[in-house]
Amino acid sequence: AITGASTINFLLGVTGGLRSTAWNTAWTGTVPANSVVNVANEVEDVLPNGFGIGAANMLNTKLHLGENVRLLQNYNESGTFNDAIQIGELTGAASSYLEGGWVDGRGREWQIGSLNTDAVFDGGIRGYHKFTAATDTTPEVITSGTSAIRLTKVGTGKWTVNGVVELPNSSRWTNTAGTTYETYGSITVNAGILELSNKVRFPVDNTIAHTVTVKTGATLILKDSLTAPRSNAITLTVDTIAFFNPNNQYIGANNIDIKGTLESGIFAGTNISFYDKSTVKLKVNTFDDGDYEQIQAEGDISVIAGAVIDITVATPTANKPIPLFVSVSADPTLVCRKVLVNGVDITANTEANTAEGYIWLVDVDGLGTGELLYVSPTGLNNPNADKAISTIQYFDIIGRQVSENSKGVVIKHIIYEDGTSYNQKLFIKE
């Protein structure tokens, strides 16, 4: 154990890691709470040197991995399987790695963020890497181990990972006592914010479906694609009052279930469903193709009655519908509770009762088509588009009030909830 220190520097001075059976330098003691632990690789070797820790050695510690350092778990072959490695804060250089278990089939969970701080890890996350030295007839080979990684963000802070996240296969492992354990790869955001800035890859060859889960109150942000096989690969779930921002990226999950808030467009590799009390937030810069966010899916899109679609529009184009929900396999099923545009409820707007403003188009069965239309009698952008209508009245050319079905020249008088009004001249054929 180390006591009374605020900064601790570990120097890895022996070639280990991938090049010998001495796979790491292990730390089994304790360090003071809130201390900073720096791990540096002093060996001139492009292959990362291993630093191993136990389940709670760094629970209340700010751990930084230097150039060519990889973080591993220090465990024994007969130990328990279900323990997690807890780290208060993790940062690292671009050439550092957080790796899975070094015993094939024996998955591990990494819990990051218990100190509730914001931190940036520039390194990557991957399975344990093995080195096979070259022989007279074969080249040197580096392969990834087959031990699943469960990555869990805890604590209220934001943890940003800038390197590639490449999770190994799901795994089965039997310890020396004969007990078999089975686990899958997972990314779980229990609290705070997890931002993955680079690609996230799940394995092609797996036996158990992997999971991505955003728990209530937590946020997951993706800045690049998340890819996996089409079948039995990933179930991505956003819980109630949780937030998911995929930044319009491709998400190759088998099923995407949104029970909280989706904060951007998305391209779903298969199916995506929005449940009761979920919210879809989309941004529309203009109505030009490619200048608005969409919910796209190669499979089915389902929005049930309790969901809310919240759209922010900057510059609309009159009388040109734009598709915001697009399914390759079939028409989307959209039975949402409310549609908002710039904070105004347009759910009840139809082409029959709206002279100018936004309309969420529906089909003959009353289901949303996934298209947003901005109507304007002049064909120009109307400053009243975002206003809620209070009443609509009709008058003839000498000022007498008439019904909306009157023929000839009719003045449509629209009164908005803010007290302003607008007149539209119509010619209704006999």
N, C-alpha and C positions, 0 to 999 in steps of 0.2 A: 504494500500500500504506500501511497504518497500522500503526505499531509502538509498543509500550510503553504501550498504553492498555488499561484494564480495562472501561471503558464508553464506547460510541460512540453518538452521537445523530445520526441523519440527519433533516433537516427538508425535506419536499417543499414548496417554496414556489411552484412554478409549476403552474398548472392544466394537467394532462396527462391521462393515462389515457383515459377514454372521450370526452373533448371535443375531441381533436385528433390529428393524426398522431404527435405526441410521446406515444406510448402509455405511457411510463414514464420514471422516472429510473433509469438503470442504474448498478450498481456492479460494476466489473470487476477491482478490486484485491483484496488480501488483508487480513485483520484478525487480531489476535493470538488464539492458541488460548485457549478458555475465556472470551473476552470477551463482554460483553453488548452487543448491538446493538439500539437502539430506533429505530423508523422512525415518524415522526409526520407527518401531513398538515396543513400550516399553511394550506391553502387552504380557505376557507369554501364547501365544495361537498359536497352530499350524495352525489355520485358518487365512488366510491373512486378515489384517485390511485394509479398503478402504481409499484411498486418492483421493478426487475429485477435478478436475480443470475445468475451463471454456475454451472457444474456443481459446483465445490468451494469457492466463495467463503465459504460459511458452514458448511463441514463440521464445524468444531470450535467453533462459535459458538452462543450463546444468543440467538436472534433473536425480537424482539417487534414485532408490528404494531399500531400505534395505531389510533384511530378513523378509519374511511374510508380504510384503506390496503389495497391488494391486492397480493399477491406474485406475480410473473411470472418467467419465464425470459428472460434476455437472450441471444439467439442470432441468427445471421445465416442468410439464406436458403439458402446453399450449404453450411452446416455439416453435420456428421454427425447422424444421427437417433437413435442408440441411447444417447446419454449420459443420465445421471440427474442431477438436482439434489439435492445432499446437504446436509442441515441438521442440525446437532448437537442443537438443541432449538428447538421452535417454540411460541410463545405468541401470543395476540392478543386484541384487543378484539372485542366482539360484532358490530361493523359491519365487521370486516376479512374478507378472503377470500384463500384459496389458489386460484389459477386455473390453467386449462390453457393450452396454447399459443396464441399470438395469430395464427399462420399456420394458416388452415383446413386440416384434414386432418393436421396435424403433431402427433401425440401426444407427451406428455411424462411422464416418471416423476419423482415426488417421493419421496425417501427421507428419512424423519424419525426422529431419535432416536439418532444415532451417539455422543452424549455419555453415553448410558446413564442419563439423569436422568428424573425424573417431571415432567410438564408438562401444562398445561391450555390448550387453544386454544379460545377462546369464539367464534371466527368460523366461517365456513362454507367449504365446498369446492365449486367449480363450474367450468364451462367459462369460457373467456375471454369477457367481455361487451363488446359493441360498441355504440357510440352513433351514431345517425343523427339529425342535428339536424332540427328542425321547419322546414317550409316554409310558404308561404302556403296550400297546399292539403293538407298532410299533417302529422300530429302527430309529436312526437319519438318515436323508437323505440329500445328497448334490446333487443338480441338476444344469444343465447349462441353462441359460436363452436363449430365442429364439429371439435375436436381432442381425442382421447381422453386421459383421465387415468389413469395408473397410480400408485396410492397405495401406498407400501410403508413399513411400520413396521419399523425396525431398532433394534438396541441393547436392553439388558436392562430399561430403564425402562418406565414406564406413560405413554402419551400419550392424553389424553382430548380428544375433539373435541365441543364442545357445540352447534355450529351444524349446519344441514342439509347433508348431503353429497349433491350432485346431479351425477352424472357425465354428461358429454356422450356423443355417439355414438362407436362405433368409427370409425376413420378410415384413409384412404389418402392418401398425399402423395408427390409426385414433386419431387425437388430440381432445382437448375439443371443438374446433370450428367446428368439423365435417369433417376436411380435412384428406383424407387418403393418406398415403405415402407408397411406395413400394421400397424395395431395395434388393440388392444381395450382397453376400460376394465377396470381391475382394482383390487381391494383385497387386499393381501398382508401378512400378519403374519409376518415372518421371525423375530422374537425379541421378548421382552418382552410387554407387554399393550397392546392397542389397544381403547379404549372409545369407542364412538360413541353419544352420548347423544340424538341427534335422528334424524329420518327419514333413511334412505338410499334414494336413488332412482336407478335405472338407466334409460336412455332407452328410449322405446317404439320408435323407428325406428332399428334398428341392422342392420349387415350381418354382424357377427362376434359370436359368443357371448362375453360378459364372464365374468370369473372372480372368485371370492372364495376365498382360500386361507389356511388357518392352518397354518403349518409346525410341525414337531416341536419341542416345548418352548415354543411360543408360545400366547397366549390372545387370543381375540376376544370382546368383550362388546358386545351390542347392547341399548339401552334403548328402542328404538322399532322400527318396522317397516322391512323392506327390501323394496322393491317393484321389479318389472320386468315386461316382457311375458311371457306364458306360454310362448312358443316361442322357442328359440334365444337365450335371454336371459342366464342365469347358470348356471354350474356352481359350487356351493359345496362345497369339500372341506376336511375337518378331518383332518390327517395323524395318524399314529400318535403317541401321547404328546403330542398337542396338545389344546387345550381351547376349547370354544365354549359361551358362555352367551347365548342369545337372549332370556332373561327372558320366555318364553312369548309372544313376539311373532310376527307374521305374517312369514314369509320367502318371498318370491315367486321362488324360484329354480327353474329347470327341473329340476335334479337336486341333491339334497343327499346327499353321501357322508360318513358319519361313520366314520373309522378310529381316532379318538382318543376323547375324552370329551365328551359332550353334558351340560351342567351344569344344565339346566332343561327345562321343557316347551317345545313349539314347535308352531306351526301352519304346516305346509309347503304352499306353493301347488300343488305337484305331487307328486313322488316323494321319499321319503327312505329311505336304506339304511344299515344298521349292519353293519360288517364285523368280521372276526375280530379279537379283542382290543380291540374298542371297548367303551365303557361308557356306559350311559344312567342319569343320576341324576334322580330325580323326588321331589318333596316332596308329602306328603299331610297337610294340617292336620286335616281331618275327612273323613268319607265323605259329607258333604253335597255336592250338585251345585254345581260351580263353586269348591269349596274344596280342590281337588287339581290338581296339574299333569298335563298329558296330552301325548302325542305324537299330534297330529292332522295328517292329510294329505288334500288333495283328490285325490291320486293314490294310489300304492301305498306300503305300509310293509313293509320287509323287514328282519328281524333274523336273521342267520345264526348257526350253531352256536357260534361262538367268542365271541359277545358276552355281556356281563354287564349285567343290569338291577338297579340299586341304588336301593331305595326307602326313604325315611325317612318314618315314620308317627308323627304326634303323638297323635291321638285316633281310634281306629277305632270303627266301628259293627258290631255282631255280625250275621252272616248276611245281609249286604247287599253283593253284589259291585259294584265300581266299575270302569268302563272307563278304563284308562290309555293304551291304544293304540287310536285310532279312525281308520279309513280310510273316506273317502266312497265311493271307487270299488269297493273289494273288501275282503274280510276280510284283516287283516294276516297276513303270514307270519312267525311268531315261533318260531325254533328256537334259543333262547339256551343258552349254556353254564351259566349260573348266575343265579339270582334271589335277591337279598338283601333282607331287610326289617329295618331297624335293625341291620344288620351280621350278621344270622343267615341262614344259607343255608336257604331254604325250597324249593329246587328239587324235592326228592323228596316234599314234602308233598302228600297227596291227601285228598279227603273221606273215603276209606276208612281211612286210617291216622292222621288228625289229629283229636283230640278238641277241642282248642282251639288257636288260632294262625292263622297266615296261610297261604293256599293260592294258588298261581299256577294259575289254571284252564286246562285244556287241553281240546281237542275230541277226537272219536273217533279222529282220526289221530295224536294225541299232540302236536299243535301248540298253542302258547299262544294263547288267545283274546284276550289283552290285558287280562284282568280280574283284579283282586286281590280275594280274599275273606278275611274274618276270621270264623272260626267259634268259637262259644262254646256249650257245652251249656246254659248258663243264659240265653243271650240277652243277657248283660251283658258289659262289657269285662273281660277276664280278665287278671290281673297276670302270668300265665305265658305270655302270647302270644309274647313275644320269646325264650323259652327253647328250646334245642335238646333234642329228645327222645332219650333213650338207649335205653330199652326200654319195651314195653307188655305188661302181663300181664292175664289175666282170671280172676276168681274167682266162685264161686257165693256164696249168702247165708250159708253156714256156713263160708266160708273156704277151700274146696277150689279148687285151680287147675283151670281148664277151658280149652277152646279158644275162639277168638274167634267161632266159629260156634254156640256153645251157645245154646239157647233159654231163654226165661224171664227171670228177674231176674239180671243179671250186673253185677259190679263191675269196671269198667275201671280198672286201676292203672297210672298213667303215671309213669315215673321219668325225670327230666331229667338232663342231663349235669353240672349243678352239684350233684347229689346230692339235690335236693328232689323231692317227689312230689306227685301229685294223684289223687284218686279220683273217678270218674264212675259214677253208677248208671244202668244201661241196662235197658230192657225189650225183649227181642227176641221178636217174635211167633213162634208155632209155624208 
